[in-house]
C-alpha cells in the first residue's frame, strides 16, 4: 500500500508508528520529501491486528487531558505546535472522563489516509534488517523493532541488552458485563461517568490475589531477560510485591463512591470504553503475562465479569530501546554514524503521547536545521522540552537510562512559592506560556519555503 506519487527523497524513516507518522507529516507539509519503510502489512508482530499505520496496540487512551498534569500539558503543547497526530486524536475522541481516549480503528485509519494521500510521502512495505550506510535516516521502529534491525542497532551501538517487556490489557465485550454488579463513575466525579467500576469487598479481593498468584504465566525464552517498565507492570508482578500493592495501583478504590453503599469498596477494577458506541471495554491497568486460559478463569472472578467475553486477552511484548544519553546528540543523531537518527519509544520514552512528542520534537529540530538554525530545543519548563532532555539524559540521576512517561519531576522547580494543590496548575500554565512564546519566534522561520542551500544539498520539492 504505497503512495502513487514519487519525488527525490530527503529523509528516510523506518517505521510508521506514532513517532514516524508525526515526523513524516510534519516534514512533508513543509516541503521535505519522505520515504517510509514499514513491515507490518506482511510481517506483523503478535501485538498488531491491523494493517493501518500508527496502530494503538495497548490501550485506546492518551491519558489525562488537564494541563495540570504533565501528560495533559504535553498534549496541549503539541496542539499549539500543530501536531498532526493530536489533531487526529481529537477528531476520533471517545468519552473517557478526565482523559483523552480515541476510537482506535478510526484513529489509525485517518493517520493512514493522511500518509498515503500526501504527495511528498512514499511508503514502501518492506522490512529493513540493516542500518543504511548513507542518507539521512530516522529509526522510529518503536517497541516492536524486528530482530534483524535490533541486531543491527546492537552492533552499531555496542549495546548488549536493549529491550524490556511491556504489557497489554484485556478487552471485554460490553454486553457480557453484568451491569447489576457494576456502577458508572469517574474518579472524584471528574468529567462524565465514563468508567464502569467493578467493586470487590475484602474477601473477594483476597481470593483474587490468590488466584493471580496461582495462575499459569507465560515464561520468557531461555535467552530473554524480563525487564518491566515500572509504570506499566503486569498485575501479577504488582501483586507479588505485597497484598496491598494492587489497592494502591490499578485497583485503587479512592474517589469512587459505590451508589449502592455510599462508600468506597475495598478494591475496584475500572473498565474504560474502547469506542464511542461503548461496545467494548478495556480493563484499565490490567496488563498481564498470564496464559489466556488462566486470564479467563481469574478475571471472571471479578464482580460483573463472571460471563465476560474477552475480545482480546492480555499479553506481553518486547519493547526495544537504546541508551540514548550515551549514544545520541541533541539532534537525536547517532554520534558514531550522524546520518542516523532515532525517534519514539526506541529512544527511551514510554507511551503513545510521549512517542508522538518525540517525533514532533525531532521534526522541529530537522526543520530548524534546514532553515539554517542551530539546534534550539523547546524550553525546559515545557513538557516537550523536559521529555527531550530526558532522552538526552540531562536529568538522569542513575547510571542506566530508564524509559519514562513525561511527568512534572522532569521540569525545573517553580520560582514562586505555592501550595501543593496549586503547584501543578502553575506548572501547566508556565509550560504552555513558554511553549507559545518559543513557537511565536520559531514558527515563521520553520514555515518559510525550504531552499536547497539550507537543505544542505538534499533535494526538496
C-alpha positions, 0 to 999 in steps of 0.5 A, a space after each residue: 500500500 504505497 503512495 502513487 506519487 514519487 519525488 527525490 527523497 530527503 529523509 528516510 524513516 523506518 517505521 510508521 508508528 506514532 513517532 514516524 507518522 508525526 515526523 513524516 507529516 510534519 516534514 512533508 507539509 513543509 516541503 521535505 520529501 519522505 520515504 517510509 519503510 514499514 513491515 507490518 502489512 506482511 510481517 506483523 508482530 503478535 501485538 498488531 491486528 491491523 494493517 493501518 499505520 500508527 496502530 494503538 496496540 495497548 490501550 485506546 487512551 492518551 491519558 489525562 487531558 488537564 494541563 495540570 498534569 504533565 501528560 495533559 500539558 504535553 498534549 496541549 503543547 503539541 496542539 499549539 505546535 500543530 501536531 498532526 497526530 493530536 489533531 487526529 486524536 481529537 477528531 476520533 475522541 471517545 468519552 473517557 472522563 478526565 482523559 483523552 481516549 480515541 476510537 482506535 480503528 478510526 484513529 489509525 485509519 485517518 493517520 493512514 489516509 493522511 500518509 498515503 494521500 500526501 504527495 511528498 510521502 512514499 511508503 514502501 512495505 518492506 522490512 529493513 534488517 540493516 542500518 543504511 550506510 548513507 542518507 539521512 535516516 530516522 529509526 522510529 521502529 518503536 517497541 516492536 523493532 524486528 530482530 534483524 534491525 535490533 541486531 543491527 542497532 546492537 552492533 552499531 551501538 555496542 549495546 548488549 541488552 536493549 529491550 524490556 517487556 511491556 504489557 497489554 490489557 484485556 478487552 471485554 465485550 460490553 454486553 457480557 458485563 453484568 451491569 447489576 454488579 457494576 456502577 458508572 463513575 469517574 474518579 472524584 466525579 471528574 468529567 462524565 461517568 465514563 468508567 464502569 467500576 467493578 467493586 470487590 469487598 475484602 474477601 473477594 479481593 483476597 481470593 483474587 490475589 490468590 488466584 493471580 498468584 496461582 495462575 499459569 504465566 507465560 515464561 520468557 525464552 531461555 535467552 530473554 531477560 524480563 525487564 518491566 517498565 515500572 509504570 506499566 507492570 503486569 498485575 501479577 508482578 504488582 501483586 507479588 510485591 505485597 497484598 496491598 500493592 494492587 489497592 494502591 495501583 490499578 485497583 485503587 478504590 479512592 474517589 469512587 463512591 459505590 451508589 449502592 453503599 455510599 462508600 468506597 469498596 475495598 478494591 475496584 477494577 475500572 473498565 474504560 470504553 474502547 469506542 464511542 458506541 461503548 461496545 467494548 471495554 478495556 480493563 484499565 491497568 490490567 496488563 498481564 503475562 498470564 496464559 489466556 486460559 488462566 486470564 479467563 478463569 481469574 478475571 471472571 472472578 471479578 464482580 460483573 465479569 463472571 460471563 465476560 467475553 474477552 475480545 482480546 486477552 492480555 499479553 506481553 511484548 518486547 519493547 526495544 530501546 537504546 541508551 540514548 544519553 550515551 549514544 545520541 546528540 541533541 539532534 537525536 543523531 547517532 554520534 558514531 554514524 550522524 546520518 542516523 537518527 532515532 525517534 519514539 519509544 526506541 529512544 527511551 520514552 514510554 507511551 503513545 503521547 510521549 512517542 508522538 512528542 518525540 517525533 514532533 520534537 525531532 521534526 522541529 529540530 530537522 526543520 530548524 536545521 534546514 532553515 539554517 538554525 542551530 539546534 534550539 530545543 523547546 524550553 525546559 519548563 515545557 513538557 516537550 522540552 523536559 521529555 527531550 532532555 530526558 532522552 538526552 539524559 540531562 536529568 538522569 540521576 542513575 547510571 542506566 537510562 530508564 524509559 519514562 512517561 513525561 511527568 512534572 519531576 522532569 521540569 525545573 522547580 517553580 520560582 514562586 512559592 505555592 501550595 501543593 494543590 496549586 503547584 501543578 496548575 502553575 506548572 501547566 500554565 508556565 509550560 504552555 506560556 513558554 511553549 507559545 512564546 518559543 513557537 511565536 519566534 520559531 514558527 515563521 522561520 520553520 514555515 518559510 519555503 525550504 531552499 536547497 542551500 539550507 537543505 544542505 544539498 538534499 533535494 526538496 520539492 
